[in-house]
Amino acid sequence: MAEHVLIKRSRVPIIILRPSMIAGAFEEPQPGWTEYMGFANGIFVLFGSGQLKDIPGNTTNLGDLIPIDFVVN
């Protein structure tokens, strides 16, 4: 309900974003920054450290991730 009120009464364009997973920062405050080591960030750390070589799956599937600084900005 709050989203509908915002859209109707806003004098500036509004985008309502509901990402599935929020990942570490793209640029701000520094690339990869995060305070939360959730599923996606844990996978990135394992890849970066060489502990995880691959994840079996369908190469045509897409991941629904968005960097935290994109969400905040």
N, C-alpha and C positions, 0 to 999 in steps of 0.2 A: 504494500500500500504506500509506503514511504517513497518508493521509486516512482510511482505514478504521480504523486504530489510534486516531487522534484521536477519531473518532466513537464508537467502542466504549468508550473509557476516559474520555471527558470527563464531568465532573460539571456542566458548564454547556452550554447550547445552543450549537451550532456551525453556522456557515454557511460553506460553501466556495464562493467566488465566482471564476469564470473569465471575466472580461469580454473581449470581442473587442478593443476599443480603449479605452485610458484617456486621457481628455481633461484639459485644464487644470482647476484648482481651481474649485469652486463658491463657496466662502466662505473657506476657510482655506489658507494664511495670508492670501491676498487673492483676490478673484474673478479668474479667468483665469490665475493663477500657474502656471507650468510651467518646468521646466529642460530639457525635451525638445521640439523642434519637429518632431514626427512629422507624418504625413499629416493627421490630423484638426485638429491645432492650426494647421498651416500654412493649411488651408482657412479656419479662423476668422479668422486674421490677414489673409488676403487679402480676405475679406468686410468686416471691420472697417475696413480701410484704403481701401475703395472700388475696389480693383484687380480684384475679381471680382464680377460682377453677378448671375450665376446659374449653376447647374449643370444641364444637361439630364438628365432622368431621369423616372422614374415617381414621381408625388407620393404614391402609397400605400406606397412602400417606407419602412422604418424604419431608422434608424442605431443600431447597438449600441455606444453610448458611455457611459462612466461617469466622472464627475469623480474626480480623484485623491484628493481629501479624503474622498469617500464610501468608496473602497476602503480607505484607510488607517484611517479611523475604524471 
